[in-house]
Amino acid sequence: MKRLALAIGFLTVALAASTPVRADYAVIQFRDGRCEIWQDSGSDPWGAGWTKLAFGFPDYPAAQNAVDGAFAQGVCR
C-alpha cells in the first residue's frame, strides 16, 4: 500500500512539473490614452476601446520598460 501511495505521489509531482507555465505580460492602451500592464497577454479586456500596444514580455520589469518608453514618446498619458 505504501508503494502505491508513493507511486501516485511521484506521478502527481511529475505531472505538475511538466505542465508549461505561461506568464507573459502585455501593454494595453485604452481609448482615453492611459496605458496599463496586462498580466496575461492571451486574455483581453472586456468591451471595446482598447488596443494592445505590445505583448509577449516575459516579466513585469520588461513590460514596465515598454510602458515607460510609451510615456516618453507621448503614446500614453
PQR file with spaces between the fields and no chain letter, atoms N, CA, C, O and H, PARSE charges and radii, in Angstrom:
ATOM       1  N    MET     1       0.816   -1.185    0.000 -0.4000 1.5000
ATOM       2  CA   MET     1       0.000    0.000    0.000 -0.0000 2.0000
ATOM       3  C    MET     1       0.867    1.259    0.000  0.5500 1.7000
ATOM       4  O    MET     1       0.543    2.258   -0.642 -0.5500 1.4000
ATOM       5  N    LYS     2       1.982    1.184    0.741 -0.4000 1.5000
ATOM       6  CA   LYS     2       2.889    2.323    0.780 -0.0000 2.0000
ATOM       7  C    LYS     2       3.505    2.581   -0.587  0.5500 1.7000
ATOM       8  O    LYS     2       3.691    3.731   -0.984 -0.5500 1.4000
ATOM       9  H    LYS     2       2.246    0.373    1.263  0.4000 1.0000
ATOM      10  N    ARG     3       3.816    1.523   -1.297 -0.4000 1.5000
ATOM      11  CA   ARG     3       4.410    1.674   -2.625 -0.0000 2.0000
ATOM      12  C    ARG     3       3.421    2.312   -3.598  0.5500 1.7000
ATOM      13  O    ARG     3       3.810    3.126   -4.436 -0.5500 1.4000
ATOM      14  H    ARG     3       3.665    0.588   -0.974  0.4000 1.0000
ATOM      15  N    LEU     4       2.172    1.952   -3.490 -0.4000 1.5000
ATOM      16  CA   LEU     4       1.148    2.543   -4.345 -0.0000 2.0000
ATOM      17  C    LEU     4       1.003    4.036   -4.048  0.5500 1.7000
ATOM      18  O    LEU     4       0.928    4.854   -4.965 -0.5500 1.4000
ATOM      19  H    LEU     4       1.856    1.291   -2.809  0.4000 1.0000
ATOM      20  N    ALA     5       0.965    4.375   -2.780 -0.4000 1.5000
ATOM      21  CA   ALA     5       0.853    5.787   -2.404 -0.0000 2.0000
ATOM      22  C    ALA     5       2.080    6.569   -2.867  0.5500 1.7000
ATOM      23  O    ALA     5       1.955    7.702   -3.331 -0.5500 1.4000
ATOM      24  H    ALA     5       1.026    3.711   -2.035  0.4000 1.0000
ATOM      25  N    LEU     6       3.248    5.977   -2.744 -0.4000 1.5000
ATOM      26  CA   LEU     6       4.475    6.627   -3.182 -0.0000 2.0000
ATOM      27  C    LEU     6       4.484    6.804   -4.699  0.5500 1.7000
ATOM      28  O    LEU     6       4.893    7.854   -5.194 -0.5500 1.4000
ATOM      29  H    LEU     6       3.350    5.056   -2.367  0.4000 1.0000
ATOM      30  N    ALA     7       4.045    5.810   -5.427 -0.4000 1.5000
ATOM      31  CA   ALA     7       3.991    5.901   -6.887 -0.0000 2.0000
ATOM      32  C    ALA     7       3.007    6.983   -7.330  0.5500 1.7000
ATOM      33  O    ALA     7       3.290    7.741   -8.259 -0.5500 1.4000
ATOM      34  H    ALA     7       3.712    4.958   -5.025  0.4000 1.0000
ATOM      35  N    ILE     8       1.867    7.054   -6.674 -0.4000 1.5000
ATOM      36  CA   ILE     8       0.884    8.092   -7.010 -0.0000 2.0000
ATOM      37  C    ILE     8       1.449    9.476   -6.694  0.5500 1.7000
ATOM      38  O    ILE     8       1.224   10.424   -7.445 -0.5500 1.4000
ATOM      39  H    ILE     8       1.638    6.439   -5.920  0.4000 1.0000
ATOM      40  N    GLY     9       2.171    9.592   -5.598 -0.4000 1.5000
ATOM      41  CA   GLY     9       2.800   10.862   -5.245 -0.0000 2.0000
ATOM      42  C    GLY     9       3.829   11.301   -6.278  0.5500 1.7000
ATOM      43  O    GLY     9       3.852   12.463   -6.682 -0.5500 1.4000
ATOM      44  H    GLY     9       2.354    8.821   -4.988  0.4000 1.0000
ATOM      45  N    PHE    10       4.685   10.369   -6.708 -0.4000 1.5000
ATOM      46  CA   PHE    10       5.669   10.697   -7.737 -0.0000 2.0000
ATOM      47  C    PHE    10       5.003   11.067   -9.053  0.5500 1.7000
ATOM      48  O    PHE    10       5.446   11.993   -9.733 -0.5500 1.4000
ATOM      49  H    PHE    10       4.667    9.424   -6.380  0.4000 1.0000
ATOM      50  N    LEU    11       3.961   10.364   -9.412 -0.4000 1.5000
ATOM      51  CA   LEU    11       3.243   10.665  -10.643 -0.0000 2.0000
ATOM      52  C    LEU    11       2.616   12.051  -10.584  0.5500 1.7000
ATOM      53  O    LEU    11       2.652   12.790  -11.568 -0.5500 1.4000
ATOM      54  H    LEU    11       3.601    9.612   -8.860  0.4000 1.0000
ATOM      55  N    THR    12       2.049   12.404   -9.455 -0.4000 1.5000
ATOM      56  CA   THR    12       1.443   13.727   -9.288 -0.0000 2.0000
ATOM      57  C    THR    12       2.485   14.825   -9.406  0.5500 1.7000
ATOM      58  O    THR    12       2.252   15.833  -10.073 -0.5500 1.4000
ATOM      59  H    THR    12       2.019   11.804   -8.656  0.4000 1.0000
ATOM      60  N    VAL    13       3.619   14.642   -8.772 -0.4000 1.5000
ATOM      61  CA   VAL    13       4.692   15.644   -8.850 -0.0000 2.0000
ATOM      62  C    VAL    13       5.220   15.749  -10.279  0.5500 1.7000
ATOM      63  O    VAL    13       5.472   16.852  -10.763 -0.5500 1.4000
ATOM      64  H    VAL    13       3.808   13.824   -8.230  0.4000 1.0000
ATOM      65  N    ALA    14       5.386   14.637  -10.944 -0.4000 1.5000
ATOM      66  CA   ALA    14       5.895   14.659  -12.319 -0.0000 2.0000
ATOM      67  C    ALA    14       4.929   15.373  -13.259  0.5500 1.7000
ATOM      68  O    ALA    14       5.359   16.140  -14.121 -0.5500 1.4000
ATOM      69  H    ALA    14       5.182   13.741  -10.550  0.4000 1.0000
ATOM      70  N    LEU    15       3.649   15.133  -13.105 -0.4000 1.5000
ATOM      71  CA   LEU    15       2.675   15.805  -13.958 -0.0000 2.0000
ATOM      72  C    LEU    15       2.605   17.297  -13.668  0.5500 1.7000
ATOM      73  O    LEU    15       2.464   18.100  -14.590 -0.5500 1.4000
ATOM      74  H    LEU    15       3.300   14.510  -12.405  0.4000 1.0000
ATOM      75  N    ALA    16       2.700   17.673  -12.411 -0.4000 1.5000
ATOM      76  CA   ALA    16       2.665   19.088  -12.052 -0.0000 2.0000
ATOM      77  C    ALA    16       3.900   19.815  -12.575  0.5500 1.7000
ATOM      78  O    ALA    16       3.815   20.972  -12.986 -0.5500 1.4000
ATOM      79  H    ALA    16       2.814   17.020  -11.662  0.4000 1.0000
ATOM      80  N    ALA    17       5.024   19.152  -12.559 -0.4000 1.5000
ATOM      81  CA   ALA    17       6.262   19.776  -13.023 -0.0000 2.0000
ATOM      82  C    ALA    17       6.329   19.862  -14.543  0.5500 1.7000
ATOM      83  O    ALA    17       7.065   20.694  -15.075 -0.5500 1.4000
ATOM      84  H    ALA    17       5.093   18.212  -12.224  0.4000 1.0000
ATOM      85  N    SER    18       5.599   19.045  -15.237 -0.4000 1.5000
ATOM      86  CA   SER    18       5.684   19.022  -16.686 -0.0000 2.0000
ATOM      87  C    SER    18       4.716   19.973  -17.374  0.5500 1.7000
ATOM      88  O    SER    18       4.824   20.181  -18.583 -0.5500 1.4000
ATOM      89  H    SER    18       5.001   18.369  -14.805  0.4000 1.0000
ATOM      90  N    THR    19       3.768   20.557  -16.635 -0.4000 1.5000
ATOM      91  CA   THR    19       2.833   21.482  -17.269 -0.0000 2.0000
ATOM      92  C    THR    19       3.520   22.811  -17.510  0.5500 1.7000
ATOM      93  O    THR    19       4.170   23.339  -16.608 -0.5500 1.4000
ATOM      94  H    THR    19       3.681   20.388  -15.653  0.4000 1.0000
ATOM      95  N    PRO    20       3.391   23.364  -18.708 -0.5600 1.5000
ATOM      96  CA   PRO    20       4.069   24.625  -19.004  0.2800 2.0000
ATOM      97  C    PRO    20       3.391   25.801  -18.299  0.5500 1.7000
ATOM      98  O    PRO    20       2.168   25.856  -18.178 -0.5500 1.4000
ATOM      99  N    VAL    21       4.205   26.717  -17.849 -0.4000 1.5000
ATOM     100  CA   VAL    21       3.701   27.917  -17.204 -0.0000 2.0000
ATOM     101  C    VAL    21       3.866   29.067  -18.183  0.5500 1.7000
ATOM     102  O    VAL    21       4.954   29.299  -18.711 -0.5500 1.4000
ATOM     103  H    VAL    21       5.199   26.672  -17.948  0.4000 1.0000
ATOM     104  N    ARG    22       2.780   29.779  -18.417 -0.4000 1.5000
ATOM     105  CA   ARG    22       2.840   30.905  -19.336 -0.0000 2.0000
ATOM     106  C    ARG    22       2.417   32.151  -18.587  0.5500 1.7000
ATOM     107  O    ARG    22       1.231   32.379  -18.352 -0.5500 1.4000
ATOM     108  H    ARG    22       1.897   29.591  -17.988  0.4000 1.0000
ATOM     109  N    ALA    23       3.381   32.937  -18.221 -0.4000 1.5000
ATOM     110  CA   ALA    23       3.093   34.183  -17.522 -0.0000 2.0000
ATOM     111  C    ALA    23       3.731   35.304  -18.318  0.5500 1.7000
ATOM     112  O    ALA    23       4.834   35.752  -18.002 -0.5500 1.4000
ATOM     113  H    ALA    23       4.345   32.751  -18.412  0.4000 1.0000
ATOM     114  N    ASP    24       3.051   35.745  -19.329 -0.4000 1.5000
ATOM     115  CA   ASP    24       3.582   36.838  -20.113 -0.0000 2.0000
ATOM     116  C    ASP    24       2.717   38.076  -19.916  0.5500 1.7000
ATOM     117  O    ASP    24       1.570   37.987  -19.477 -0.5500 1.4000
ATOM     118  H    ASP    24       2.155   35.381  -19.586  0.4000 1.0000
ATOM     119  N    TYR    25       3.274   39.205  -20.239 -0.4000 1.5000
ATOM     120  CA   TYR    25       2.626   40.481  -19.988 -0.0000 2.0000
ATOM     121  C    TYR    25       2.420   41.237  -21.294  0.5500 1.7000
ATOM     122  O    TYR    25       3.142   41.029  -22.269 -0.5500 1.4000
ATOM     123  H    TYR    25       4.206   39.277  -20.596  0.4000 1.0000
ATOM     124  N    ALA    26       1.430   42.113  -21.297 -0.4000 1.5000
ATOM     125  CA   ALA    26       1.127   42.945  -22.450 -0.0000 2.0000
ATOM     126  C    ALA    26       0.923   44.381  -21.982  0.5500 1.7000
ATOM     127  O    ALA    26       0.617   44.632  -20.816 -0.5500 1.4000
ATOM     128  H    ALA    26       0.844   42.283  -20.505  0.4000 1.0000
ATOM     129  N    VAL    27       1.096   45.316  -22.910 -0.4000 1.5000
ATOM     130  CA   VAL    27       0.808   46.724  -22.642 -0.0000 2.0000
ATOM     131  C    VAL    27      -0.465   47.065  -23.399  0.5500 1.7000
ATOM     132  O    VAL    27      -0.524   46.959  -24.624 -0.5500 1.4000
ATOM     133  H    VAL    27       1.344   45.112  -23.857  0.4000 1.0000
ATOM     134  N    ILE    28      -1.490   47.480  -22.647 -0.4000 1.5000
ATOM     135  CA   ILE    28      -2.799   47.798  -23.207 -0.0000 2.0000
ATOM     136  C    ILE    28      -3.009   49.304  -23.129  0.5500 1.7000
ATOM     137  O    ILE    28      -2.765   49.916  -22.089 -0.5500 1.4000
ATOM     138  H    ILE    28      -1.442   47.566  -21.652  0.4000 1.0000
ATOM     139  N    GLN    29      -3.463   49.904  -24.234 -0.4000 1.5000
ATOM     140  CA   GLN    29      -3.828   51.319  -24.236 -0.0000 2.0000
ATOM     141  C    GLN    29      -5.339   51.418  -24.391  0.5500 1.7000
ATOM     142  O    GLN    29      -5.927   50.817  -25.290 -0.5500 1.4000
ATOM     143  H    GLN    29      -3.661   49.408  -25.079  0.4000 1.0000
ATOM     144  N    PHE    30      -5.950   52.178  -23.507 -0.4000 1.5000
ATOM     145  CA   PHE    30      -7.391   52.378  -23.547 -0.0000 2.0000
ATOM     146  C    PHE    30      -7.728   53.640  -24.327  0.5500 1.7000
ATOM     147  O    PHE    30      -6.851   54.453  -24.620 -0.5500 1.4000
ATOM     148  H    PHE    30      -5.473   52.666  -22.776  0.4000 1.0000
ATOM     149  N    ARG    31      -8.993   53.795  -24.655 -0.4000 1.5000
ATOM     150  CA   ARG    31      -9.454   54.890  -25.502 -0.0000 2.0000
ATOM     151  C    ARG    31      -9.064   56.262  -24.951  0.5500 1.7000
ATOM     152  O    ARG    31      -8.774   57.179  -25.720 -0.5500 1.4000
ATOM     153  H    ARG    31      -9.705   53.135  -24.416  0.4000 1.0000
ATOM     154  N    ASP    32      -9.056   56.407  -23.631 -0.4000 1.5000
ATOM     155  CA   ASP    32      -8.735   57.701  -23.031 -0.0000 2.0000
ATOM     156  C    ASP    32      -7.235   57.995  -23.008  0.5500 1.7000
ATOM     157  O    ASP    32      -6.833   59.064  -22.549 -0.5500 1.4000
ATOM     158  H    ASP    32      -9.291   55.662  -23.006  0.4000 1.0000
ATOM     159  N    GLY    33      -6.398   57.075  -23.491 -0.4000 1.5000
ATOM     160  CA   GLY    33      -4.967   57.304  -23.610 -0.0000 2.0000
ATOM     161  C    GLY    33      -4.135   56.686  -22.503  0.5500 1.7000
ATOM     162  O    GLY    33      -2.907   56.657  -22.595 -0.5500 1.4000
ATOM     163  H    GLY    33      -6.724   56.206  -23.864  0.4000 1.0000
ATOM     164  N    ARG    34      -4.776   56.197  -21.467 -0.4000 1.5000
ATOM     165  CA   ARG    34      -3.997   55.594  -20.386 -0.0000 2.0000
ATOM     166  C    ARG    34      -3.534   54.199  -20.804  0.5500 1.7000
ATOM     167  O    ARG    34      -4.198   53.508  -21.576 -0.5500 1.4000
ATOM     168  H    ARG    34      -5.773   56.220  -21.392  0.4000 1.0000
ATOM     169  N    CYS    35      -2.396   53.816  -20.280 -0.4000 1.5000
ATOM     170  CA   CYS    35      -1.824   52.511  -20.586 -0.0000 2.0000
ATOM     171  C    CYS    35      -1.674   51.721  -19.300  0.5500 1.7000
ATOM     172  O    CYS    35      -1.395   52.276  -18.238 -0.5500 1.4000
ATOM     173  H    CYS    35      -1.857   54.377  -19.653  0.4000 1.0000
ATOM     174  N    GLU    36      -1.865   50.420  -19.415 -0.4000 1.5000
ATOM     175  CA   GLU    36      -1.738   49.519  -18.282 -0.0000 2.0000
ATOM     176  C    GLU    36      -0.973   48.277  -18.708  0.5500 1.7000
ATOM     177  O    GLU    36      -0.940   47.904  -19.881 -0.5500 1.4000
ATOM     178  H    GLU    36      -2.092   49.968  -20.278  0.4000 1.0000
ATOM     179  N    ILE    37      -0.364   47.655  -17.715 -0.4000 1.5000
ATOM     180  CA   ILE    37       0.285   46.369  -17.948 -0.0000 2.0000
ATOM     181  C    ILE    37      -0.747   45.291  -17.658  0.5500 1.7000
ATOM     182  O    ILE    37      -1.316   45.236  -16.568 -0.5500 1.4000
ATOM     183  H    ILE    37      -0.390   47.958  -16.762  0.4000 1.0000
ATOM     184  N    TRP    38      -0.978   44.442  -18.637 -0.4000 1.5000
ATOM     185  CA   TRP    38      -1.960   43.362  -18.528 -0.0000 2.0000
ATOM     186  C    TRP    38      -1.198   42.085  -18.257  0.5500 1.7000
ATOM     187  O    TRP    38      -0.247   41.770  -18.972 -0.5500 1.4000
ATOM     188  H    TRP    38      -0.516   44.486  -19.523  0.4000 1.0000
ATOM     189  N    GLN    39      -1.598   41.340  -17.232 -0.4000 1.5000
ATOM     190  CA   GLN    39      -0.802   40.208  -16.770 -0.0000 2.0000
ATOM     191  C    GLN    39      -0.782   39.035  -17.738  0.5500 1.7000
ATOM     192  O    GLN    39       0.234   38.344  -17.818 -0.5500 1.4000
ATOM     193  H    GLN    39      -2.370   41.596  -16.651  0.4000 1.0000
ATOM     194  N    ASP    40      -1.825   38.786  -18.456 -0.4000 1.5000
ATOM     195  CA   ASP    40      -1.877   37.647  -19.362 -0.0000 2.0000
ATOM     196  C    ASP    40      -2.182   38.159  -20.754  0.5500 1.7000
ATOM     197  O    ASP    40      -3.304   38.587  -21.025 -0.5500 1.4000
ATOM     198  H    ASP    40      -2.650   39.347  -18.391  0.4000 1.0000
ATOM     199  N    SER    41      -1.195   38.122  -21.645 -0.4000 1.5000
ATOM     200  CA   SER    41      -1.419   38.679  -22.975 -0.0000 2.0000
ATOM     201  C    SER    41      -2.359   37.815  -23.802  0.5500 1.7000
ATOM     202  O    SER    41      -2.796   38.244  -24.870 -0.5500 1.4000
ATOM     203  H    SER    41      -0.283   37.774  -21.425  0.4000 1.0000
ATOM     204  N    GLY    42      -2.683   36.617  -23.345 -0.4000 1.5000
ATOM     205  CA   GLY    42      -3.633   35.773  -24.047 -0.0000 2.0000
ATOM     206  C    GLY    42      -5.075   36.168  -23.789  0.5500 1.7000
ATOM     207  O    GLY    42      -5.956   35.863  -24.593 -0.5500 1.4000
ATOM     208  H    GLY    42      -2.328   36.268  -22.477  0.4000 1.0000
ATOM     209  N    SER    43      -5.322   36.842  -22.676 -0.4000 1.5000
ATOM     210  CA   SER    43      -6.684   37.296  -22.375 -0.0000 2.0000
ATOM     211  C    SER    43      -6.788   38.787  -22.669  0.5500 1.7000
ATOM     212  O    SER    43      -5.810   39.527  -22.556 -0.5500 1.4000
ATOM     213  H    SER    43      -4.606   37.089  -22.023  0.4000 1.0000
ATOM     214  N    ASP    44      -7.962   39.204  -23.038 -0.4000 1.5000
ATOM     215  CA   ASP    44      -8.191   40.595  -23.425 -0.0000 2.0000
ATOM     216  C    ASP    44      -9.141   41.275  -22.448  0.5500 1.7000
ATOM     217  O    ASP    44      -9.953   40.612  -21.803 -0.5500 1.4000
ATOM     218  H    ASP    44      -8.756   38.602  -23.129  0.4000 1.0000
ATOM     219  N    PRO    45      -9.039   42.598  -22.340 -0.5600 1.5000
ATOM     220  CA   PRO    45     -10.020   43.319  -21.517  0.2800 2.0000
ATOM     221  C    PRO    45     -11.416   43.200  -22.126  0.5500 1.7000
ATOM     222  O    PRO    45     -11.563   42.973  -23.327 -0.5500 1.4000
ATOM     223  N    TRP    46     -12.425   43.354  -21.292 -0.4000 1.5000
ATOM     224  CA   TRP    46     -13.798   43.294  -21.787 -0.0000 2.0000
ATOM     225  C    TRP    46     -14.151   44.563  -22.523  0.5500 1.7000
ATOM     226  O    TRP    46     -13.632   45.638  -22.220 -0.5500 1.4000
ATOM     227  H    TRP    46     -12.306   43.538  -20.316  0.4000 1.0000
ATOM     228  N    GLY    47     -15.034   44.434  -23.490 -0.4000 1.5000
ATOM     229  CA   GLY    47     -15.571   45.595  -24.182 -0.0000 2.0000
ATOM     230  C    GLY    47     -14.654   46.111  -25.276  0.5500 1.7000
ATOM     231  O    GLY    47     -13.657   45.489  -25.644 -0.5500 1.4000
ATOM     232  H    GLY    47     -15.455   43.561  -23.736  0.4000 1.0000
ATOM     233  N    ALA    48     -15.036   47.274  -25.777 -0.4000 1.5000
ATOM     234  CA   ALA    48     -14.281   47.910  -26.856 -0.0000 2.0000
ATOM     235  C    ALA    48     -13.505   49.090  -26.284  0.5500 1.7000
ATOM     236  O    ALA    48     -13.638   49.424  -25.106 -0.5500 1.4000
ATOM     237  H    ALA    48     -15.846   47.779  -25.478  0.4000 1.0000
ATOM     238  N    GLY    49     -12.711   49.701  -27.112 -0.4000 1.5000
ATOM     239  CA   GLY    49     -12.000   50.894  -26.706 -0.0000 2.0000
ATOM     240  C    GLY    49     -10.618   50.642  -26.146  0.5500 1.7000
ATOM     241  O    GLY    49     -10.140   51.423  -25.323 -0.5500 1.4000
ATOM     242  H    GLY    49     -12.602   49.430  -28.068  0.4000 1.0000
ATOM     243  N    TRP    50      -9.968   49.588  -26.562 -0.4000 1.5000
ATOM     244  CA   TRP    50      -8.613   49.299  -26.102 -0.0000 2.0000
ATOM     245  C    TRP    50      -7.798   48.730  -27.259  0.5500 1.7000
ATOM     246  O    TRP    50      -8.350   48.202  -28.225 -0.5500 1.4000
ATOM     247  H    TRP    50     -10.356   48.954  -27.231  0.4000 1.0000
ATOM     248  N    THR    51      -6.480   48.845  -27.146 -0.4000 1.5000
ATOM     249  CA   THR    51      -5.561   48.331  -28.152 -0.0000 2.0000
ATOM     250  C    THR    51      -4.343   47.747  -27.446  0.5500 1.7000
ATOM     251  O    THR    51      -3.844   48.321  -26.478 -0.5500 1.4000
ATOM     252  H    THR    51      -6.031   49.274  -26.361  0.4000 1.0000
ATOM     253  N    LYS    52      -3.872   46.616  -27.927 -0.4000 1.5000
ATOM     254  CA   LYS    52      -2.616   46.062  -27.415 -0.0000 2.0000
ATOM     255  C    LYS    52      -1.475   46.778  -28.133  0.5500 1.7000
ATOM     256  O    LYS    52      -1.329   46.673  -29.351 -0.5500 1.4000
ATOM     257  H    LYS    52      -4.277   46.149  -28.714  0.4000 1.0000
ATOM     258  N    LEU    53      -0.676   47.499  -27.368 -0.4000 1.5000
ATOM     259  CA   LEU    53       0.477   48.166  -27.963 -0.0000 2.0000
ATOM     260  C    LEU    53       1.639   47.198  -28.148  0.5500 1.7000
ATOM     261  O    LEU    53       2.320   47.224  -29.173 -0.5500 1.4000
ATOM     262  H    LEU    53      -0.794   47.584  -26.379  0.4000 1.0000
ATOM     263  N    ALA    54       1.857   46.358  -27.165 -0.4000 1.5000
ATOM     264  CA   ALA    54       2.952   45.384  -27.223 -0.0000 2.0000
ATOM     265  C    ALA    54       2.570   44.200  -26.343  0.5500 1.7000
ATOM     266  O    ALA    54       1.827   44.361  -25.375 -0.5500 1.4000
ATOM     267  H    ALA    54       1.304   46.338  -26.333  0.4000 1.0000
ATOM     268  N    PHE    55       3.070   43.021  -26.668 -0.4000 1.5000
ATOM     269  CA   PHE    55       2.749   41.839  -25.875 -0.0000 2.0000
ATOM     270  C    PHE    55       3.887   40.838  -25.940  0.5500 1.7000
ATOM     271  O    PHE    55       4.796   40.946  -26.763 -0.5500 1.4000
ATOM     272  H    PHE    55       3.674   42.890  -27.454  0.4000 1.0000
ATOM     273  N    GLY    56       3.810   39.852  -25.037 -0.4000 1.5000
ATOM     274  CA   GLY    56       4.811   38.786  -25.013 -0.0000 2.0000
ATOM     275  C    GLY    56       6.012   39.084  -24.131  0.5500 1.7000
ATOM     276  O    GLY    56       7.051   38.439  -24.278 -0.5500 1.4000
ATOM     277  H    GLY    56       3.071   39.765  -24.368  0.4000 1.0000
ATOM     278  N    PHE    57       5.899   40.043  -23.217 -0.4000 1.5000
ATOM     279  CA   PHE    57       7.004   40.330  -22.316 -0.0000 2.0000
ATOM     280  C    PHE    57       7.112   39.215  -21.281  0.5500 1.7000
ATOM     281  O    PHE    57       6.094   38.793  -20.733 -0.5500 1.4000
ATOM     282  H    PHE    57       5.055   40.566  -23.098  0.4000 1.0000
ATOM     283  N    PRO    58       8.315   38.729  -21.002 -0.5600 1.5000
ATOM     284  CA   PRO    58       8.457   37.582  -20.103  0.2800 2.0000
ATOM     285  C    PRO    58       8.234   37.901  -18.634  0.5500 1.7000
ATOM     286  O    PRO    58       7.881   37.016  -17.855 -0.5500 1.4000
ATOM     287  N    ASP    59       8.440   39.175  -18.242 -0.4000 1.5000
ATOM     288  CA   ASP    59       8.274   39.529  -16.839 -0.0000 2.0000
ATOM     289  C    ASP    59       7.785   40.967  -16.709  0.5500 1.7000
ATOM     290  O    ASP    59       7.753   41.723  -17.681 -0.5500 1.4000
ATOM     291  H    ASP    59       8.727   39.894  -18.875  0.4000 1.0000
ATOM     292  N    TYR    60       7.408   41.324  -15.490 -0.4000 1.5000
ATOM     293  CA   TYR    60       6.831   42.640  -15.232 -0.0000 2.0000
ATOM     294  C    TYR    60       7.817   43.784  -15.501  0.5500 1.7000
ATOM     295  O    TYR    60       7.416   44.787  -16.091 -0.5500 1.4000
ATOM     296  H    TYR    60       7.434   40.710  -14.701  0.4000 1.0000
ATOM     297  N    PRO    61       9.093   43.678  -15.093 -0.5600 1.5000
ATOM     298  CA   PRO    61      10.021   44.783  -15.378  0.2800 2.0000
ATOM     299  C    PRO    61      10.187   45.075  -16.871  0.5500 1.7000
ATOM     300  O    PRO    61      10.340   46.235  -17.254 -0.5500 1.4000
ATOM     301  N    ALA    62      10.160   44.059  -17.707 -0.4000 1.5000
ATOM     302  CA   ALA    62      10.262   44.282  -19.149 -0.0000 2.0000
ATOM     303  C    ALA    62       9.032   45.023  -19.663  0.5500 1.7000
ATOM     304  O    ALA    62       9.152   45.915  -20.503 -0.5500 1.4000
ATOM     305  H    ALA    62      10.036   43.117  -17.396  0.4000 1.0000
ATOM     306  N    ALA    63       7.857   44.662  -19.169 -0.4000 1.5000
ATOM     307  CA   ALA    63       6.643   45.369  -19.561 -0.0000 2.0000
ATOM     308  C    ALA    63       6.658   46.804  -19.036  0.5500 1.7000
ATOM     309  O    ALA    63       6.189   47.714  -19.719 -0.5500 1.4000
ATOM     310  H    ALA    63       7.760   43.937  -18.486  0.4000 1.0000
ATOM     311  N    GLN    64       7.188   47.015  -17.838 -0.4000 1.5000
ATOM     312  CA   GLN    64       7.281   48.363  -17.282 -0.0000 2.0000
ATOM     313  C    GLN    64       8.209   49.231  -18.121  0.5500 1.7000
ATOM     314  O    GLN    64       7.944   50.419  -18.305 -0.5500 1.4000
ATOM     315  H    GLN    64       7.570   46.275  -17.283  0.4000 1.0000
ATOM     316  N    ASN    65       9.284   48.657  -18.630 -0.4000 1.5000
ATOM     317  CA   ASN    65      10.173   49.409  -19.523 -0.0000 2.0000
ATOM     318  C    ASN    65       9.445   49.827  -20.794  0.5500 1.7000
ATOM     319  O    ASN    65       9.660   50.931  -21.294 -0.5500 1.4000
ATOM     320  H    ASN    65       9.499   47.692  -18.481  0.4000 1.0000
ATOM     321  N    ALA    66       8.593   48.964  -21.318 -0.4000 1.5000
ATOM     322  CA   ALA    66       7.825   49.298  -22.514 -0.0000 2.0000
ATOM     323  C    ALA    66       6.829   50.421  -22.223  0.5500 1.7000
ATOM     324  O    ALA    66       6.648   51.322  -23.042 -0.5500 1.4000
ATOM     325  H    ALA    66       8.418   48.067  -20.912  0.4000 1.0000
ATOM     326  N    VAL    67       6.189   50.365  -21.062 -0.4000 1.5000
ATOM     327  CA   VAL    67       5.249   51.433  -20.689 -0.0000 2.0000
ATOM     328  C    VAL    67       5.996   52.751  -20.507  0.5500 1.7000
ATOM     329  O    VAL    67       5.525   53.799  -20.948 -0.5500 1.4000
ATOM     330  H    VAL    67       6.336   49.634  -20.397  0.4000 1.0000
ATOM     331  N    ASP    68       7.148   52.700  -19.865 -0.4000 1.5000
ATOM     332  CA   ASP    68       7.948   53.913  -19.687 -0.0000 2.0000
ATOM     333  C    ASP    68       8.355   54.512  -21.033  0.5500 1.7000
ATOM     334  O    ASP    68       8.351   55.732  -21.199 -0.5500 1.4000
ATOM     335  H    ASP    68       7.530   51.848  -19.507  0.4000 1.0000
ATOM     336  N    GLY    69       8.706   53.658  -21.987 -0.4000 1.5000
ATOM     337  CA   GLY    69       9.032   54.130  -23.322 -0.0000 2.0000
ATOM     338  C    GLY    69       7.839   54.749  -24.034  0.5500 1.7000
ATOM     339  O    GLY    69       7.978   55.739  -24.752 -0.5500 1.4000
ATOM     340  H    GLY    69       8.709   52.667  -21.853  0.4000 1.0000
ATOM     341  N    ALA    70       6.666   54.161  -23.830 -0.4000 1.5000
ATOM     342  CA   ALA    70       5.441   54.709  -24.446 -0.0000 2.0000
ATOM     343  C    ALA    70       5.111   56.069  -23.845  0.5500 1.7000
ATOM     344  O    ALA    70       4.670   56.971  -24.558 -0.5500 1.4000
ATOM     345  H    ALA    70       6.553   53.357  -23.246  0.4000 1.0000
ATOM     346  N    PHE    71       5.321   56.225  -22.538 -0.4000 1.5000
ATOM     347  CA   PHE    71       5.118   57.538  -21.918 -0.0000 2.0000
ATOM     348  C    PHE    71       6.123   58.554  -22.444  0.5500 1.7000
ATOM     349  O    PHE    71       5.765   59.704  -22.699 -0.5500 1.4000
ATOM     350  H    PHE    71       5.680   55.493  -21.959  0.4000 1.0000
ATOM     351  N    ALA    72       7.367   58.144  -22.609 -0.4000 1.5000
ATOM     352  CA   ALA    72       8.409   59.051  -23.086 -0.0000 2.0000
ATOM     353  C    ALA    72       8.144   59.519  -24.522  0.5500 1.7000
ATOM     354  O    ALA    72       8.485   60.644  -24.888 -0.5500 1.4000
ATOM     355  H    ALA    72       7.658   57.210  -22.402  0.4000 1.0000
ATOM     356  N    GLN    73       7.535   58.650  -25.327 -0.4000 1.5000
ATOM     357  CA   GLN    73       7.231   59.002  -26.712 -0.0000 2.0000
ATOM     358  C    GLN    73       5.907   59.736  -26.844  0.5500 1.7000
ATOM     359  O    GLN    73       5.562   60.207  -27.928 -0.5500 1.4000
ATOM     360  H    GLN    73       7.258   57.736  -25.030  0.4000 1.0000
ATOM     361  N    GLY    74       5.175   59.836  -25.765 -0.4000 1.5000
ATOM     362  CA   GLY    74       3.891   60.525  -25.794 -0.0000 2.0000
ATOM     363  C    GLY    74       2.732   59.672  -26.279  0.5500 1.7000
ATOM     364  O    GLY    74       1.654   60.196  -26.563 -0.5500 1.4000
ATOM     365  H    GLY    74       5.456   59.453  -24.885  0.4000 1.0000
ATOM     366  N    VAL    75       2.934   58.387  -26.377 -0.4000 1.5000
ATOM     367  CA   VAL    75       1.867   57.491  -26.819 -0.0000 2.0000
ATOM     368  C    VAL    75       0.822   57.315  -25.713  0.5500 1.7000
ATOM     369  O    VAL    75      -0.376   57.237  -25.984 -0.5500 1.4000
ATOM     370  H    VAL    75       3.809   57.962  -26.146  0.4000 1.0000
ATOM     371  N    CYS    76       1.292   57.254  -24.474 -0.4000 1.5000
ATOM     372  CA   CYS    76       0.412   57.047  -23.319 -0.0000 2.0000
ATOM     373  C    CYS    76       0.378   58.303  -22.465  0.5500 1.7000
ATOM     374  O    CYS    76       1.311   59.106  -22.456 -0.5500 1.4000
ATOM     375  H    CYS    76       2.266   57.317  -24.254  0.4000 1.0000
ATOM     376  N    ARG    77      -0.739   58.445  -21.740 -0.4000 1.5000
ATOM     377  CA   ARG    77      -0.863   59.555  -20.785 -0.0000 2.0000
ATOM     378  C    ARG    77      -0.882   59.009  -19.395  0.5500 1.7000
ATOM     379  O    ARG    77      -0.980   59.771  -18.433 -0.5500 1.4000
ATOM     380  H    ARG    77      -1.497   57.792  -21.748  0.4000 1.0000
